[in-house]
Amino acid sequence: MKKRYTEEQIIGFLKEAEAGTPVKELCRRHGFSEASYYTWRYKFGGMDVSDAKRLKALETENSRLKRLLAESLLENEVTREALRKKW
């Protein structure tokens, strides 16, 4: 899924709002909804760009580890099933 805005851009928008730009004006100027702004504020509020990059790296690693765990559990289940049939 292609995102329209990078984490750096989103954090820039949030910093603009913190500096006093009204949310409605900010949304209109950059072309996103207020709902998107508040979702981003919830996720990225108070972060710097380096924090957002670290968050993205951790989310990617977490996804990889979950996939590995699922594959391992499936392999274990297949092995158990094969052993049950053998006896």
C-alpha positions, 0 to 999 in steps of 0.5 A, spaced: 500 500 500 502 506 497 502 512 503 501 519 500 505 522 506 512 520 509 513 520 516 517 526 515 512 530 512 506 527 517 511 530 523 512 536 519 504 537 519 504 536 526 509 541 528 506 546 524 499 545 528 503 545 534 506 552 532 499 555 532 496 553 525 489 552 525 488 544 524 482 546 519 487 551 515 493 545 515 488 540 512 486 544 507 493 547 505 496 540 505 490 536 502 488 531 508 482 530 512 482 532 520 480 525 521 487 523 518 490 529 522 488 526 529 490 519 527 497 521 526 497 526 532 495 519 536 500 515 533 506 520 532 504 526 537 511 528 540 515 524 536 521 527 532 523 524 525 528 519 528 523 516 533 518 515 527 524 512 523 525 507 529 518 506 530 517 504 522 523 499 523 520 496 529 514 495 526 517 491 520 521 487 525 515 485 529 511 483 523 517 479 520 518 475 527 510 474 527 511 471 521 516 466 523 513 464 529 506 462 525 511 458 520 514 455 526 507 453 529 505 450 523 511 446 522 510 443 529 503 442 528 504 438 521 510 434 525 505 432 531 500 430 526 505 426 522 507 423 529 500 421 531 499 417 524 505 413 525 503 410 531 
